[in-house]
């Protein structure tokens, strides 16, 4: 009978593993969406993926996921076994992606604590129809010889051990990687996979689900199975698989008598494997033993030749006991050690990052302690220790930051899917090229840029790329091109979406802006630069699309992009050439957690500005200032005129410095725009731990967060983009 088990402890690993499988599935499908058909490796990989999802979902009793994954598995089982020639590839790609979407939605429901109640009947009906269509082609004559891929519900587990002349018996030993979490669940998945071919199946330890401690036993001693089936060793290995959890699978075919002895099949005179010695040591001792046997035979003058010793097979060993806590390992295993990975909850990473931030603050408190400013103190030893502590603190920050860095690969792959879906619905032939997808960004940054990037890609496909007829008339290739690229530069990440479409129409944008009253009445249209005109499309409600479609035309999208990007200290740059194409570039920070900043004071308040936007500090004289009648101020520095913002006036502070000769000007540059920020004095440079401004405080323009200084006071972090706009 089936084992009674609780699925709660298995849910996290189920969600994690299947999400990884779905991402790999989508990547495989999108890589070959433009090919004539899936290659053999891809068919096998997709089949294995759906087989794994079917098995794990069956264990977790998510019937709709099990059913739809089994039906897609049927399709690829037929493709693998019969190799039909009449398969409509694009239609197959759409079916696979539809299944992937369905399972992803169900997993999201499970993740949110809801019931996965999606209706899979329509998808299954479509797959049945598709399978019937390809079976009616030239491969129909072979279809009778292909066994049905029959799925059995995981309610009755035990199968009566009835052996036939075709039955074969196997001893299986599975070794898991030491870092594998919930090894008992992985072992059960192996059992569940093998039960489809098993005539009889035994395994040790037996209580792998009901007893959580069995996981430790499996990691230390391995997982042993006795299998009776009408299958080959290759078929068994394919069902078990070797992934990131299973390190090695040893399979040894034995006789029925050995099988019936169960796990106590080892005799005293059978070979033993020394688990503590290297392969070279074992071979050396074997040669020495053979030489001794040869000498004894010669001394005894025995003419008969001793039979050669039988090679040790995986089923002929006794595992010798080792010290507690050490992983058992076959001496014959010379496979390269796999890089060790461990899955860590994002919440734990965030908590660790917060602790690192508190450590940085505590370090500032220690190093800036007023007690150290007492005259006459000998601080040589203290300064040496402080330097060492600062080095360790910096190294610790670098390590935790590298742990949080995630490549943009998955995000870019999602854009690949969007281009595929949108282009087909709009009837356009578009190719997506991805460059620099291995660029790493803080995980929190990726969560903020996914939606903006999706809007930009959709706009390129919908607005930018023309129809096939228009492209041919303008002398362009019929297939459009969208290039998604990423690179790092000076602590920033540049992500660009480039298309070879029709570009932005300056006159059309100006006309729309004029009709909506967005232009400055005192500024002629000719005075607007192209960059200023293109930035108008990011204003709320602005859209030049005359027809509202599923993807654009409502005037919501580009303003959301700018808001989301600015919320993480990023900017959007737009370049376009009419008839050639457009480039939308996102400039975002590598991380949001800890930055290098300049601390400054105005009045009694402290502020921090990120060092990356500061170009220069300048002392100015009063005769360099230009005062406009409307109150605006400018300063001439080396022949260039800069607008001036007095931080004290900007925020209505008290007791701040008004004489420019007693303060300092800070030249800031953001998106080719430059301003001068006037403050009372500079305090110094230090690492700043970014903290969000509490939600109960009204959002103030020009501020992006706050931080705690070494003396315990609070400093506000300035947003240069908000000051310049």
C-alpha positions in Angstrom: 0.0 0.0 0.0 1.0 3.6 -0.5 2.9 5.2 2.4 1.2 7.7 4.5 3.1 11.0 4.4 2.8 14.7 5.0 3.5 16.9 2.0 4.0 20.1 3.9 7.8 19.6 4.3 8.1 18.7 0.6 6.3 21.7 -0.8 9.2 24.2 -0.8 11.5 21.9 -2.7 8.7 20.9 -5.1 8.1 24.5 -6.0 11.8 25.3 -6.3 12.7 22.3 -8.5 9.7 22.6 -10.8 10.2 26.3 -11.3 13.8 25.6 -12.3 12.6 22.9 -14.7 10.0 25.2 -16.3 12.7 27.9 -16.8 14.9 25.4 -18.5 12.0 24.1 -20.6 11.2 27.6 -21.8 14.8 28.3 -22.6 15.1 25.1 -24.7 11.9 25.8 -26.6 12.6 29.5 -27.4 16.2 28.7 -28.5 14.7 26.4 -31.2 11.5 28.2 -32.0 12.8 29.3 -35.4 14.2 25.9 -36.3 12.4 23.4 -38.5 12.0 20.9 -35.7 13.3 20.0 -32.2 16.6 18.1 -32.3 16.9 14.7 -30.6 18.5 16.1 -27.5 15.8 18.7 -27.0 13.1 16.1 -27.5 14.7 13.9 -24.9 15.2 16.8 -22.5 11.6 18.0 -22.8 10.3 14.5 -22.3 12.5 14.0 -19.1 11.3 17.4 -17.8 7.7 16.6 -18.2 8.2 13.2 -16.8 9.9 14.7 -13.7 7.1 17.3 -13.2 4.5 14.6 -13.7 6.1 12.4 -11.1 6.7 15.0 -8.4 3.2 16.5 -9.0 1.7 13.0 -8.6 3.5 12.6 -5.3 2.1 16.0 -4.1 -1.4 15.0 -5.5 -1.7 18.0 -7.8 -3.9 16.2 -10.2 -4.3 18.9 -12.9 -0.6 19.5 -13.2 0.0 15.8 -13.3 -2.6 15.3 -16.1 -1.4 18.1 -18.3 2.3 17.3 -17.9 1.6 13.6 -18.6 -0.3 14.5 -21.8 2.6 16.6 -23.1 4.9 13.8 -22.1 2.8 11.6 -24.4 3.4 13.9 -27.3 7.2 13.9 -26.9 7.2 10.1 -26.1 5.7 9.6 -29.6 8.1 12.1 -31.2 11.0 10.3 -29.5 10.0 6.8 -30.5 8.6 7.3 -34.0 10.4 10.3 -35.3 7.5 11.6 -37.5 8.3 14.0 -40.4 5.0 15.8 -40.5 5.2 17.8 -37.2 4.1 21.4 -37.4 7.0 22.9 -35.4 5.5 26.4 -34.6 2.3 24.8 -33.4 4.2 22.4 -31.2 6.2 25.3 -29.7 2.9 27.1 -28.9 1.5 23.9 -27.2 4.6 23.5 -25.1 4.6 27.2 -24.0 0.8 26.9 -23.3 1.5 24.0 -20.9 4.4 25.9 -19.4 2.1 28.9 -18.7 -0.5 26.7 -17.2 1.9 24.9 -14.8 3.6 28.2 -13.9 0.2 29.7 -13.0 -0.7 26.7 -10.9 2.7 26.9 -9.1 2.1 30.5 -8.4 -1.3 29.7 -6.8 0.4 27.1 -4.6 3.1 29.5 -3.7 0.4 32.0 -2.6 -1.4 29.4 -0.5 -4.3 29.0 -2.9 -5.7 25.8 -4.4 -4.3 24.9 -7.8 -7.7 24.6 -9.4 -6.9 25.5 -13.0 -8.9 23.6 -15.7 -6.5 21.5 -17.7 -9.2 19.8 -19.9 -9.0 22.3 -22.8 -5.2 22.0 -23.0 -5.4 18.2 -22.8 -8.0 18.2 -25.6 -5.7 20.4 -27.8 -2.8 18.1 -27.2 -4.9 15.0 -27.9 -6.0 16.5 -31.2 -2.4 17.5 -32.1 -1.2 14.0 -31.3 -3.9 12.5 -33.5 -2.9 14.8 -36.3 0.8 13.9 -36.3 -0.1 10.2 -35.9 -2.1 10.3 -39.1 0.9 11.2 -41.1 3.6 9.0 -42.7 4.6 7.6 -39.2 1.2 6.0 -38.7 2.3 2.6 -40.0 4.9 2.5 -37.2 2.5 3.7 -34.5 1.2 0.2 -33.7 4.6 -1.0 -32.6 5.0 1.9 -30.1 3.8 1.1 -26.7 1.4 3.6 -25.1 2.9 5.9 -22.5 0.5 4.8 -19.8 0.4 6.8 -16.5 -0.8 5.1 -13.3 -2.3 7.0 -10.5 0.1 6.9 -7.4 -2.5 5.4 -5.1 -1.5 1.8 -5.1 2.3 1.5 -4.9 3.2 -2.1 -4.3 3.3 -4.4 -7.3 3.2 -8.2 -6.7 6.6 -9.8 -7.5 5.6 -12.1 -10.3 8.7 -13.1 -12.3 8.6 -14.2 -15.9 11.3 -15.5 -18.3 11.8 -11.9 -19.4 12.3 -10.6 -15.9 15.7 -9.2 -14.9 17.0 -8.4 -11.4 19.1 -5.4 -10.4 20.9 -4.1 -7.3 21.0 -0.3 -7.4 23.1 2.0 -5.2 22.5 5.7 -5.4 24.9 8.3 -3.9 23.6 11.8 -3.3 25.7 15.0 -3.0 26.4 15.8 0.7 24.7 19.2 0.4 21.4 17.8 -1.0 18.5 19.0 1.1 15.6 16.6 1.9 17.4 13.6 0.4 14.6 11.3 1.5 12.2 13.2 -0.9 14.7 12.9 -3.7 14.9 9.2 -2.9 11.1 8.8 -3.0 11.0 10.5 -6.4 13.4 7.8 -7.7 11.2 5.1 -6.3 8.2 6.7 -7.8 9.9 6.9 -11.2 11.0 3.2 -11.1 7.6 1.9 -10.1 6.4 2.4 -13.7 8.6 -0.4 -14.9 8.9 -2.4 -11.6 7.6 -5.9 -11.2 9.0 -5.9 -7.7 10.8 -3.1 -5.9 12.4 -2.9 -2.5 14.4 -0.1 -1.0 16.4 0.7 2.1 15.8 2.7 4.3 12.1 1.9 4.0 10.5 4.7 5.9 11.9 7.5 3.7 8.8 9.7 3.9 7.4 9.1 7.4 10.8 9.4 9.0 12.7 12.6 8.3 15.9 11.2 9.9 16.1 8.8 7.0 17.5 11.8 5.0 20.7 11.7 7.1 21.0 7.9 6.7 20.7 8.3 2.9 23.4 11.0 2.7 25.8 9.0 4.9 25.1 5.4 3.6 23.5 5.9 0.2 20.1 4.7 -1.0 19.8 1.0 -1.9 17.2 -0.6 -4.2 16.4 -4.1 -5.4 14.5 -4.0 -8.7 12.8 -6.7 -10.7 11.8 -5.4 -14.2 11.8 -6.2 -17.9 14.1 -3.3 -18.6 17.7 -2.7 -19.6 20.3 -0.9 -17.4 20.2 2.1 -19.8 16.4 2.4 -19.4 16.8 2.3 -15.6 19.5 5.0 -15.7 17.3 7.2 -17.8 14.5 7.0 -15.4 16.7 7.7 -12.4 18.8 10.4 -14.0 21.8 12.2 -12.5 21.0 15.8 -11.6 22.2 18.4 -9.2 21.0 16.1 -6.3 22.2 12.6 -7.4 26.0 12.2 -7.6 26.3 8.7 -8.8 24.2 5.7 -9.7 25.7 2.1 -9.6 23.6 -0.6 -11.2 24.5 -4.3 -11.1 22.4 -7.0 -12.6 22.2 -10.1 -10.4 20.6 -13.5 -10.3 17.1 -14.2 -8.9 18.7 -16.1 -5.9 20.7 -13.0 -5.0 17.7 -10.8 -5.4 15.5 -13.0 -3.1 18.1 -12.7 -0.4 17.2 -9.0 -0.2 19.7 -6.6 1.3 21.5 -9.3 3.2 22.9 -10.8 0.1 26.6 -10.3 1.0 28.6 -13.4 2.0 31.7 -13.3 4.2 33.9 -14.5 1.4 32.6 -11.9 -1.0 34.9 -9.0 -2.0 35.1 -5.9 0.2 35.7 -2.4 -1.0 38.0 -0.3 1.0 36.4 3.1 1.2 39.3 4.9 2.8 42.0 4.1 0.2 42.6 5.6 -3.2 42.2 3.6 -6.4 46.0 3.5 -6.9 46.5 2.0 -3.4 43.9 -0.7 -4.0 45.4 -1.6 -7.4 48.9 -1.7 -5.9 47.8 -4.1 -3.1 46.1 -6.2 -5.7 49.3 -6.6 -7.7 51.3 -7.4 -4.6 48.7 -10.1 -3.7 49.0 -11.6 -7.2 52.7 -11.7 -6.9 52.6 -13.4 -3.6 50.1 -16.0 -5.0 52.5 -16.5 -7.9 55.4 -17.1 -5.6 53.5 -19.5 -3.4 52.4 -21.4 -6.5 55.9 -21.7 -7.7 57.1 -22.9 -4.3 54.5 -25.5 -4.1 55.3 -26.5 -7.7 51.7 -26.5 -8.7 51.5 -26.7 -12.5 47.9 -25.7 -12.7 47.3 -22.0 -13.3 45.1 -20.1 -10.8 42.1 -18.7 -12.4 42.1 -14.9 -12.7 40.2 -13.1 -10.0 36.8 -11.9 -11.0 36.5 -8.0 -11.4 34.7 -6.3 -8.6 31.2 -5.3 -9.6 29.0 -2.7 -7.9 26.8 -5.4 -6.4 29.7 -7.5 -4.9 30.7 -5.2 -2.2 30.4 -4.8 1.6 30.5 -1.2 2.8 33.1 -1.1 5.7 32.2 1.1 8.6 33.8 4.5 8.8 33.9 7.2 11.4 30.5 8.8 12.2 29.6 11.8 10.1 31.8 11.0 7.1 30.3 10.5 3.7 30.7 7.0 2.4 32.3 6.9 -1.0 33.2 4.1 -3.4 36.9 3.8 -3.9 36.4 3.4 -7.6 34.7 6.7 -8.0 37.1 9.0 -9.8 34.5 11.4 -11.1 35.2 15.0 -10.7 33.7 16.6 -7.7 30.7 18.7 -8.6 30.7 22.3 -7.5 28.8 22.5 -4.2 25.7 24.7 -4.2 23.1 25.3 -1.5 19.7 26.9 -1.8 19.1 29.7 0.6 15.9 31.6 1.2 15.9 35.1 -0.2 14.5 36.4 3.1 17.6 35.0 4.9 19.8 36.8 2.4 18.0 40.0 3.0 18.3 39.6 6.7 22.1 38.9 6.3 22.3 42.0 4.2 20.6 44.1 6.8 23.0 42.7 9.5 26.0 43.7 7.2 24.5 47.1 7.0 24.2 47.4 10.7 27.8 46.2 11.0 28.9 49.1 8.7 27.0 51.6 10.8 28.6 50.2 14.0 32.0 50.4 12.4 31.3 54.1 11.7 30.2 54.6 15.3 33.4 53.1 16.6 35.8 54.9 14.2 34.0 58.3 14.7 33.6 58.0 18.4 34.2 61.5 20.0 36.2 59.9 22.8 39.0 59.3 20.3 39.4 63.1 19.7 40.8 63.7 23.2 44.2 65.4 22.7 47.3 63.4 23.6 45.9 59.9 23.0 48.2 57.4 21.4 46.0 55.7 18.8 48.7 53.8 16.8 47.5 50.4 17.9 43.9 51.4 17.6 44.4 52.7 14.1 46.1 49.5 13.0 43.2 47.4 14.4 40.7 49.8 12.8 42.3 49.3 9.4 42.1 45.6 9.8 38.5 45.7 10.8 37.6 48.0 7.9 39.3 45.6 5.5 37.3 42.6 6.9 34.1 44.6 6.8 34.7 45.5 3.2 35.5 41.9 2.2 32.4 40.8 4.0 30.3 43.3 2.1 31.8 42.1 -1.2 31.1 38.5 -0.4 27.4 39.1 0.5 27.0 41.4 -2.5 28.3 38.7 -4.8 25.9 36.2 -3.2 23.0 38.5 -4.0 24.1 39.1 -7.6 22.0 37.2 -10.1 22.6 37.0 -13.9 20.1 38.6 -16.2 19.6 35.4 -18.1 16.2 34.5 -16.8 14.9 38.1 -17.2 16.2 38.2 -20.8 14.6 34.8 -21.5 11.2 36.2 -20.4 11.7 39.0 -23.0 12.3 36.3 -25.6 9.0 34.8 -24.7 7.2 38.2 -25.0 8.7 38.9 -28.4 7.6 35.4 -29.6 4.0 35.9 -28.3 3.4 39.5 -29.3 5.0 39.2 -32.8 2.8 36.2 -33.7 -0.3 37.9 -32.5 0.6 41.1 -34.5 1.6 39.1 -37.6 5.2 40.3 -37.5 8.4 38.3 -38.1 10.8 39.5 -35.4 14.2 38.1 -34.3 15.5 38.8 -30.7 19.2 39.0 -30.1 20.5 38.9 -26.6 23.9 40.3 -25.7 25.5 40.2 -22.2 22.7 38.2 -20.6 25.3 36.9 -18.1 25.7 40.4 -16.6 25.0 40.1 -12.9 22.7 42.5 -10.9 21.4 42.6 -7.4 18.3 40.4 -7.1 16.2 43.3 -5.7 17.2 45.4 -8.8 16.1 42.6 -11.1 12.7 42.5 -9.4 12.3 46.3 -10.1 13.4 46.2 -13.8 11.4 43.2 -15.1 8.2 45.2 -15.7 9.9 48.3 -17.2 11.9 46.0 -19.5 8.8 44.2 -20.6 7.1 47.6 -21.5 10.1 48.6 -23.6 10.3 45.3 -25.5 6.6 45.4 -26.2 6.9 49.0 -27.5 9.7 48.0 -29.8 7.7 45.1 -31.2 4.4 47.0 -31.4 5.4 50.6 -32.1 8.9 50.3 -33.5 9.0 47.4 -35.9 6.9 47.9 -39.0 4.8 45.3 -40.8 6.4 43.1 -43.3 4.9 45.1 -46.2 6.1 48.4 -44.9 9.6 47.0 -44.3 9.8 45.7 -47.8 8.6 49.0 -49.3 11.3 50.9 -47.3 14.0 48.5 -48.5 14.5 46.7 -45.2 14.7 43.0 -44.6 11.2 41.4 -44.0 12.3 40.1 -40.6 12.6 42.8 -37.9 15.3 42.8 -35.3 15.3 43.6 -31.6 18.6 43.7 -29.7 18.5 43.3 -25.9 21.9 44.0 -24.4 23.5 44.6 -21.0 26.8 45.8 -19.7 28.4 47.2 -16.6 30.2 50.5 -16.4 31.4 52.5 -13.4 29.2 50.8 -10.8 26.1 51.0 -13.1 24.3 48.6 -15.4 23.3 49.7 -18.8 20.4 47.7 -20.3 19.4 48.6 -23.9 16.5 47.7 -26.1 17.3 48.5 -29.7 15.1 47.9 -32.7 15.6 48.5 -36.5 12.1 49.9 -36.9 10.7 53.2 -38.1 12.0 55.3 -35.2 10.3 58.1 -33.4 8.5 60.9 -35.3 9.6 64.2 -33.8 6.8 66.3 -35.4 4.1 63.8 -34.4 5.3 63.8 -30.8 5.5 67.7 -30.8 2.0 67.9 -32.2 0.6 65.5 -29.6 2.4 67.4 -26.8 1.0 70.7 -28.1 -2.5 69.4 -28.2 -2.2 68.2 -24.5 -0.6 71.5 -23.4 2.7 69.8 -22.4 5.0 72.4 -24.1 6.5 75.5 -22.6 4.7 78.5 -24.0 7.8 80.6 -23.7 10.0 78.2 -25.6 9.7 77.7 -29.4 9.4 74.2 -30.7 12.7 74.6 -32.7 14.5 75.1 -29.4 13.7 71.6 -28.2 16.5 69.1 -28.8 15.6 65.7 -30.1 16.4 64.2 -26.7 14.0 66.6 -25.0 11.3 65.8 -27.5 11.7 62.0 -27.1 11.5 62.3 -23.4 8.0 63.7 -23.8 6.7 60.1 -24.5 7.5 59.2 -20.9 4.9 61.7 -19.5 1.7 60.2 -18.0 -1.1 59.7 -20.6 1.1 60.4 -23.6 0.7 58.1 -26.6 1.0 58.7 -30.3 -0.7 55.4 -31.2 -4.0 56.3 -32.8 -5.5 52.8 -32.4 -5.6 51.2 -28.9 -4.4 47.6 -29.1 -3.9 44.8 -26.6 -0.3 46.0 -26.0 -0.3 49.8 -26.4 -2.1 53.0 -27.2 -3.6 53.8 -23.7 -0.8 56.2 -22.6 0.2 54.0 -19.7 3.5 52.3 -19.8 6.4 54.6 -20.5 5.5 56.8 -17.4 5.4 53.6 -15.3 8.8 52.6 -16.8 10.3 55.9 -15.7 8.7 55.8 -12.2 10.0 52.3 -11.5 13.5 53.1 -12.8 13.7 56.3 -10.8 12.5 54.5 -7.6 15.8 52.5 -7.7 18.0 55.5 -8.7 18.0 54.7 -12.4 17.4 56.7 -15.5 16.0 56.2 -19.0 17.8 57.5 -22.1 16.0 57.5 -25.5 17.8 57.8 -28.9 16.1 57.5 -32.2 16.8 58.0 -35.9 13.7 58.2 -38.2 13.6 55.3 -40.6 16.5 53.5 -38.8 15.3 52.6 -35.4 15.3 53.5 -31.7 17.4 52.7 -28.6 15.9 52.7 -25.1 18.7 52.5 -22.5 18.2 51.9 -18.8 21.0 53.1 -16.5 20.6 51.5 -13.1 22.8 50.9 -10.0 24.3 47.5 -9.4 22.9 47.3 -5.9 20.6 49.2 -3.6 22.0 48.1 -0.3 25.3 49.9 0.4 26.8 52.8 -1.6 29.8 55.1 -1.5 28.5 58.6 -0.6 29.7 62.1 0.3 28.3 63.4 3.6 27.5 67.1 3.6 25.8 69.6 5.9 23.4 72.5 5.3 22.3 74.3 8.4 21.8 71.7 11.1 20.8 69.0 8.7 23.0 66.2 7.1 22.6 64.9 3.6 24.3 62.3 1.5 25.0 62.2 -2.2 26.2 59.2 -4.2 29.7 59.7 -5.4 29.0 58.5 -8.9 27.0 61.6 -9.9 29.4 64.1 -8.4 31.8 65.6 -10.9 33.6 68.3 -9.0 33.7 70.4 -5.8 34.2 74.1 -6.5 34.7 77.3 -4.4 33.1 80.2 -6.1 33.1 84.0 -5.8 30.1 86.3 -5.7 31.1 87.9 -9.0 30.7 84.4 -10.7 27.0 84.4 -9.8 24.2 85.4 -12.1 20.9 86.4 -10.5 17.7 86.4 -12.6 14.7 88.7 -11.8 12.5 85.6 -11.2 14.8 84.3 -8.5 16.7 81.7 -10.6 20.5 81.7 -10.1 23.3 80.6 -12.3 27.1 80.3 -11.9 29.8 80.7 -14.5 32.6 78.2 -14.0 35.4 78.1 -16.7 33.1 79.6 -19.3 30.2 77.2 -18.7 26.9 78.3 -17.1 25.3 76.0 -14.5 21.9 76.4 -12.8 22.3 76.6 -9.0 20.1 75.0 -6.3 20.6 76.2 -2.8 19.8 73.1 -0.7 18.7 75.3 2.2 16.2 77.1 0.1 15.1 73.9 -1.6 13.9 72.3 1.6 13.2 75.5 3.6 15.9 74.9 6.2 17.0 77.4 8.9 20.4 78.8 9.8 22.0 77.8 6.6 24.9 79.6 4.8 23.7 82.2 2.3 27.1 83.6 1.3 28.4 81.6 -1.6 32.0 82.4 -0.7 31.6 80.6 2.6 30.0 77.5 1.2 30.8 75.0 -1.5 29.4 74.2 -4.9 29.0 70.6 -6.0 28.7 70.0 -9.7 26.3 67.1 -10.4 25.7 65.4 -13.8 22.8 63.1 -14.6 21.8 62.2 -18.2 24.0 64.9 -19.7 22.3 67.5 -17.5 24.4 69.4 -15.1 23.6 71.6 -12.1 25.4 73.1 -9.1 24.3 72.2 -5.6 25.2 74.8 -2.9 25.8 73.4 0.6 27.4 74.7 3.8 30.3 72.3 4.1 31.5 68.7 3.3 31.9 66.2 6.1 33.6 63.4 4.2 33.3 60.2 2.2 32.0 57.0 3.7 30.0 53.8 2.9 26.3 54.4 3.3 23.7 51.9 4.2 20.6 52.8 2.3 17.4 52.7 4.3 13.9 53.4 2.8 12.0 56.5 4.1 9.1 55.3 6.3 5.8 55.0 4.4 4.1 57.3 6.8 6.3 60.2 5.7 5.1 62.0 2.7 7.2 61.5 -0.4 9.5 64.5 -0.9 11.0 65.4 -4.3 14.8 65.0 -4.4 15.0 62.4 -1.6 15.5 58.7 -2.2 16.2 57.3 1.3 18.0 57.8 4.6 20.9 56.4 6.5 22.4 56.5 10.0 25.8 58.2 10.5 28.5 57.2 12.9 27.4 59.7 15.6 23.9 58.2 15.5 22.3 61.0 13.6 20.1 60.5 10.6 21.1 61.8 7.1 18.8 62.1 4.1 20.0 60.5 0.8 19.6 63.0 -2.1 18.2 61.8 -5.4 20.0 63.8 -8.1 17.4 62.9 -10.7 14.7 64.5 -8.6 16.8 67.7 -8.1 17.6 68.1 -11.7 14.1 67.5 -13.0 
